[in-house]
Amino acid sequence: MGHRAEPTIGEWRVTWLRDAVAAAPRDPSGVDAFLTDFRRRRDEETARQKDARHQNFEVVALASLPDIGPPSRRGDYEEADWRTIAAAAGAALSDGVDPLDTSAIGRHAADSRNERDALWLYSLFADPVVVCRDRSGFVNGVHRTWHMRRAGVTHS
């Protein structure tokens, strides 16, 4: 069997880095500097993406969302204390709890009065209501939103 040459692009060799193709210097002496720069750029991009996702979590006025009819399923939704849950969700964001850190949300939710409400609070972050930027519509939260409105919640 013959040795297969690594593909190259000019002075760079093409290699695999964590399931991604990258061009690395052919000269091994430049690999450390290349990998250090690659990791720095990757970490900066990851942080930028995380910041962008954080900005997507916000408290909105429920009145700014379109009206919806009663949900087809009620049951456990009706038993929740939506005023307390919505207030706790707003407090979590105000307190700086990372909305993408499910462990932190879980710890914050554990401070709820009961396990059922803690699960609903957790759901507002782990399975968030997705609202169009112009507030013309929303998905993934119709039941929760309807029950919050019914309970007199104005913001969530």
N, C-alpha and C positions, 0 to 999 in steps of 0.2 A: 504494500500500500504506500502510496506517495503522500508526502506531507502537503496538506492544503494550506496555501498562503492566506494570511489574513487579508481581507479587503482593505484598501487604503483610499484616501482622498488627499492627494497632494502629500504634505508632510505628516498627515494624520492617519492612524490606523483605526478601523471601525471595530468596536468591541461592545460587549454586553455589560451593562451596569444595572443590577436590580430590575430585570425584565424590561429594560429600555436600551435601545441602541444609542451609542454615543461614539463620538470620534475622540480618540486619545492620541497623544504624541507617540510617534514611532520610537523615539529615543527614550529608553526607560528612565533616564535621569529627570525627565520632565513630567513623569507620571504623578509623583507626589503633589507637585504644584497644581497639576491639572485636576486631580481628584479633590484637593482642598478647595479649589475654585468652583468645581462642579457641585460639591456639597454645599458651599456657601450660597451659590445661586439657587440650588434646589430648596434650601431652608428658607431663603428669602421669598421664593415663589409660594412655598407652603404657607408661610406666615401671611402673605398677601391674600391668598385664597381663604385662609381661616378668618382674617379680618373682614373680607367681603361677605362670608357666610354669617359672621356675627352681626353685621349691619342688617341682615335680613330679618333678624328677630326684633320686633318692636311692638309696643302696646298701641293698639288702634281703637278708635271709637267704634263701637259696634253699630252705631247709627249710620256710620259712613259706608257700611256694607249693604249690598242689595237685600231687600226683603225676601224672606224664604217662608214657605209654608211649613206647617207642623211636620216633623219627621215621621217616618213610617214606624220607627222603633223608639220606644220610650224607656220602659223598664228601669235599668240601673242609672240611666241619665237623670231621671226624675228624683232619684234618691240623693244625688250629690248636692253639696252645699256650694253652688257655683259662685256666690259672692265671695266666700272665703277662698275658694280655689283661684279665682281671677285676681283677687288682692294679693295672694301669695305669689302668683306668677309675676305680677308687676313688681312686687318687692324683691323677688329673686333677680330680676334684671337691674333694678335700682341698686341692689346690694353688690352688683358686679359678679354674680354667679355666672359662670361660663355656660351659655345655653347649649353649647355643643359637647359639654362634658357630662355625660350621662351619670357618672358617679356623683358629681357635685349636685346635679339636679335631684338625684335620688336622696342624697343627704338632706337637701333643702326640703324635699317633699316629706321626708320622715318626720319633720317637725310639725306636720299637719295633725289635726285633731284625731283623724281616724285613717285607717288603711285605705278605705275606698276613695276618700278625697285625695290622699297622697297619690294614688294611681292616676286619678284624673289630672292632678297637677303635673305629674310626670309626663302624661300624654300630651300636654300642651307644648312640651319641648321635644319629646322623642318622636311625636307624630303631629307636627304643628299644622295649624290652619294655614293654608297657602292663599294669600290675597294678591290679586292683580295690583300692580303699582298704581293704577288709576282708580282702584277700589270698585271697578265695574263688576267684579265677580270674585268668588273664592271657592276653593275645593278643600276636601279633606278636613272637615270640621263643621259640616252643616248641622249635624245633630247637637254637637256641643254649643255652637253659636246660638242656635234656636233656644236651647235650654238656659244659656246664660242670659239672653235677652229676656226670657220669660221670668227669670229670677231677679231681674232689675239690674243686671250688670251693665254698666255703660262702656267700660273699656276692658280690653283683654289683650 
